[in-house]
Amino acid sequence: MTKMFFSSVFQYTRVWIPDPEDVWKSAEIIKDYKEGDPVLNLKLEDETTLEYSIGPKDNPLPFLRNPDILVGENDLTALSYLHEPAVLHNLKVRFLESNHIYTYCGIVLVAINPYEQLQIYGEEVINAYTGQNMGDMDPHIFAVAEEAYKQMARDEKNQSIIVSGESGAGKTVSAKYAMRFFATVGGSANDTNVEEKVLASSPIMEAIGNAKTTRNDNSSRFGKYIQIGFDRRYYIIGANMRTYLLEKSRVVFQAEDERNYHIFYQLCASSSLSEFKDLSLTSAEDFTYTSLGENIFIEGVNDAEDLVKTREALTMLGVKEIHQMSIFKIIASILHLGNVGIMSERDGESCHINRDDTHLHNFCRLLGIEQEQMEHWLCRRKLVTTSETYVKNMSHAQAVNARDALAKHIYAHLFDWIVEHINKALHTSTKQHSFIGHVFKLEQEEYMKEQIPWTLIDFYDNQPCIDLIEAKLGILDLLDEECKVPKGTDQNWAQKLYSKHSNSGHFEKPRMSNRSFIVVHFADKVEYQCDGFLEKNRDTVYEEQINILKASQLVADLFHDGKDSGPLSATSKSSKINVRPAKPVPKGHNREHRKSVGTQFRNSLHLLMETLNATTPHYVRCIKPNDYKESFVFDSRRAVQQLRACGVLETIRISAAGYPSRWTYPDFFSRYRVLMTRKDMTIGDKKQVCKNLLETLIKDPDKFQFGKTKIFFRAGQVAYLEKLRADKFRFACIKIQKTVRGWLQRVRYRKIRKSAITLQRYGRGYLARRYAEMLRLTRAALICQKQYRMVRVRQEYLRIRRAVITIQAFARGMFIRRLYQEFLLHHKAMIIQKTVRGWLVRKKYLHARNAAIVIQCFYRRVRAKRQLKQLKIAARSAEHFKNLNVGMENKIVQLQKKMDNQSKEHKTQNEQLNVTNTALGSEVTKLQKELETLRIRQTAGTQVTSLQEELEKLRVELQEAHAQRKQIEEEFSNEKQGLEQVRKDLEKENTLLKKEKEEVNRKIQNPTQGEFHASESHTRLQVELDEERQRYQNLVKEYSRLEQRYENLQEDLSSMKFHPGHRRNPSNQSSLGSDSNYTSISISEVGDTDDTIQQVEEMGIEKAAMDLSVFMKLQKRVRELEQERKRLQTNLEKVEELSKRKACLFVISTSEEDINADLAYNSLKVRVRPVQCNGHAALVACLDVFRLLEAQLQTKSRQHKDELEALHTQIELLKDSLEKKQEMLDHFSTLSPEALVEFSVQQEITRLTNENLDLKELVEKLEKNEKKLKKQLRIYMKKVQELEADSSGHCFIGQVINYRYVWLHVLSLDMKPNVLSATVPCLPAYILFMCIRHADYINDDQKVHSLLTTTINAIKKVLKRNSDDFEMTSFWLANTSRLLHCLKQYSGDEAFMMQNIAKQNEHCLKNFDLAEYRQVLSDLSIQIYQQLVRIAEGIMQPMIVSAMLESESIPSLAGVKPMGYRNRSSSLDCESGGPAGYTLQALVKQLGQFYTIMADHGLDPEISQQVVRQLFYSINAVTLNNLLLRKDVCSWSTGMQLRYNISQLEEWLRGKNLHQSGAVATMEPVIQAAQLLQVKKKTSQDAEAICSLCTALSLQQIVKILNLYTPLNEFEERVTVSFIRDIQNRLQDRIENNQLLVDTKYTFPVLFPYTPSVLSLESIHIPASLSLDFLTRV
């Protein structure tokens, strides 16, 4: 590690000094330091002072601290001062303040374990990093994976990602996320799901290879090398896994608070399952091998659930259930083996096992081996000499070691067997690329490319340490040699090490021990204790025990040698990289279990190193921030230990020895132009200006080098330039402050002088005003005295005058009252006379008037009877109903009519009763006659009595009938009175309703608060409608994808299968393929409903809700379905009734009539199609027409009969309604008068509304049937006229058009849009519709179906062939939508004919309802729209980031910061002419091209607006995602630049009149992000403003931007952690999506509004240039 020495340091310079707790502590120099001074005066961050001793023996000069602008950099090599404290502080700031766990260190990615699940690994993040350069985005494991993936594709070379770190640092998780990235980006091209299998291998390997340690709950206890294979298209086609050095000792021993491998605890936790009963397992506490750690649980982990995931992963990889059970049996047997009790004998030299040991029995039963043999050889061993073989007893300790060695051996072989089966499931034989001194090579390439002299740097070489361990006579070699010695001991091995390596610089002997040694590694010294090394290295497993296991059918395959492993070994071999050691280690026959651990270690390490040397490495260094597994807690001492050990600081040292800081010439010019003179700025060559500036500022030429495109600086030079720049700014600020302060003082003096003058003026004016006020008061006093005296005299005069007037008034009143009394007496006498005379006259008048009234009453009664009879006649006439008003008056008349009908029914019932009485009377007479006859014939009186009783019963029934008749009459009269009362009430209610209607109309004209609720309801309904439309269009998109996948599979199948001989040609496969995708199921009702919904969308939800016609149409559909159900039910009942009555003749005759009608119709079609000039044929055709009409009339008559029956049914319903009304009347009697009126009015209104709707539906249905019959009649009459004209000799010879051939011909020629540029827009759609109209004219159903189906399939093929052509896709989207509009416009539906002219209405379709094809065309339009958006987004994708975030639309605004090794060019070759950066003008130009193309093709403006809206959403999503993942663009200048770019896009929208398309609303998140970068971020008021401003951004996005915000100079301040916490507290209650990134694949639901054509079909001309001469206008 190098230090920065300096001769003098000025005040305020910040430095780093050592600290025992924090490793390094920041301080500031408070006094200038000169070379030779013994003490450096410092001030710490807590404001305490410190005298830091400086001297060669005490402390060297401290490290300089980087400027604040460089703190928190993404790349450590971008720091100006590269040393240990700078690296540690940068990592700490990023980890604690910004919560960034990834940081680049040159080519190394440093990953700090957060001990918390972060939301930065979702699929949207993978999509954001896919295709990006490594330096373009913030550091991430996905960036490293993308870089390796890209280099593999570009360089055609295998890559490797090396993840290292100590236990608990996060290696397993990092490797898992890298595999997830490859599985997502390189998904398999077929359905083999290799990427899912690769991910499925993780839970299996974690279960059998991971365990809990004191430092990590999921620590990998083995080395793992995963090889992922890709084909030439870079899809995952296979994978392979190699493992290294499994920690077998963990199977039989665990330290305190540690666990065995997870799989043991998973099985024990699931022992209660039925399939595991045979394993005889219990809790993990009951087994020795799982209870040594004294804690069998992990907090937050459910072992039973993990076993389910493990079994699912095994199933995913093709491991059958029986094999899984075999694995579990072996694992369970290991647990039982650990519990086998070995008893020592008395002599201590032998041992035995109890015969009834259940665990030994379970062990042998599960493995299928002989219990006696295993019991024998667990306590004995075999010694083989040259002449004899001995069996020797083992001591208790030896037997326990042998048992544990056997358990470890079984588990190790099971582990290898599972890995082999995983490799077999992931294996592929296809040729593939793989992911499997590098720093100096990259540095050298960079310097050579820039033509800078390269000199070798002295760096630490670890090879001597490696040789000490692995070389001949090294530590491992001596260990193996000592293991071969019969009496070898650990102490002898230690003495050999001391004698052989005492002179080595990497080997040391401890002073106080003869049984240990020290190895000086790269990071630090490590002391090893020699005790137990030999026994662990031997790893002895006795041959006899292995032979017993080989006899087992269950585990025999685990102990075969590699040569005998059969297909598994071949599979594993074929999937490995072809890299082998030069001298492979020889293997003894069937002695694999005799290899020492050291030999296995060397072999595995050599193979791994050779494999890695054949690939391009990418490094990930995982750092453990603390030993307590606490989230976001950073222990500096632990971190710096790991940084030293893993080589990160050595990488920094190497970078610091060269030229770590690099600037491009434009960036350097933009950053440091403030240091240039005006003369330098006049030079046009920026490169020369930079050279002149550096030669002036930095005198030592070795401190920098000029390359072809970059300037290279030594460590510290950028900080020096930053200091000069800051001094320049500081001097400028001081000058500005001086000028401003002088100006402020001058302004203040002027204000004071002006204030003094003003005060003098106001003082003098005040004195003058006081004198004038005194004069005015004196004059006012005189006036007041004069007025007061005048008022007092006047009041006295007025008082006397009022007294005189009062006396006069009383006197005059007395005289007048006397006179009034006289007049009053005379008046009363006159009144009495008048009253008497009037009474006499009135009495005479009343007598005469009563007589006249009697005469008038009799006369008026006669006239009223006559008029009533006329009114009854008029009331039954149809004219009367037409003259009545629609509304409540009409219903009142209907009530009157119902009363008349009820009176008629009453009369009918009376007649029926009379008939019944007559019948009963005749029956009585008849019975009396029979009674007399019986009396004569028989003497017994029993029969007579019975007949008399029967007669009495009949009489009683007759009386009951009379009583019932009277009751019905009474009920009728009561009902009549009630209806009369209801009629009167309804008249009153009608008047009230009219008044309410007028009030409602006035309220509508005067909007109130109700509109607000209506708008809310409208918005809610619109959102629900959009969601429903979105779901439907997603289904259409999914259907299109599956259809495409089906076609691809068909093509693959056809290409894979080759059958010699005859192959199907296009002529005999037209009925197959995609024609079957569209069935002939009628969905006309659905089409009508869709049209109604379309009408609702066009009118608006509020208007549609107020439009009764739309409401009735929607209700009409429901009622039609209900009527259809009733009709079918009625028909079923009729059929059953007819079958009961056996009325076969009528059925047969009806069937014959139907058959005759069908035959006549079919013969008519056969005779009309070929045009013949024959009069006789015309006559025959006319007869057929008449027969057909007659058959239809008969059908209509039958329909009328059905309607009559339905009317009878309705009569029954009316009777039921009468009973309900009676119940209602009873209910009325219990209500109060007010509630009675309200309830009755509501009920009556409901009933009348339903009846009105029924009548309107009936009328519409009859009109529709009439209209349809008239249309058919006109068609047949026209055909008859044509036949008559042909018979007279004027025959029309038309041309029969094969429509299938026409459109296959047109589309197979690849009709280019430019060919039709001079014609009518959407000409192919008009031509196709005219052909459809001709097929409708000739009434050919098959031809219409064939024409539409073939055209739809042909359009799909053209779009598939031009899947990346925006112009062609836009062309066919316009034609498809126009064809859809034509089918609606000419469908004959009144809803679509409102805007047609008379000529267009004549062209409507006559015979066919193509609603189902409208739905198919709508779906096809949605698919084309989605393809159009996908193409446009693909073209714009590379342009968005460069145009919106990187290009300088406002020149010289963007600030530039120093870049490190990852200078945004890791994957690009700058000299190869890579793609230049796009500008905003290029993006706007591309948008303009898209819009122009759509407009030229005649695409509806509404659809074009939706396309633009979707493209603007894509711009917003890509821009915001990059902003959230890039620290270098989160600055104030970028926010200003981004806001300007968005304003340019808004200006383009206004220029194209697209500002109402909703595109600006989709840009709201990125607009608010730009504003967030620009606003102040310091006080609580700023936090409140940000919360109210950023409504379109989520809390995660706001916090992410604030964490990424980077000041570009020292005058800006970073966002504090407390401010970010304040924002989080304010927004914690906000309900929002927790997703960080915007979904770039989201698509708005598209809507195709109905747009009728203004062109008439006869005005469309087909140009001759299209070569469509085979089309003839008919």
Disulfide bonds with the S-S distance in Angstrom:
Cys1173-Cys1291 1.55
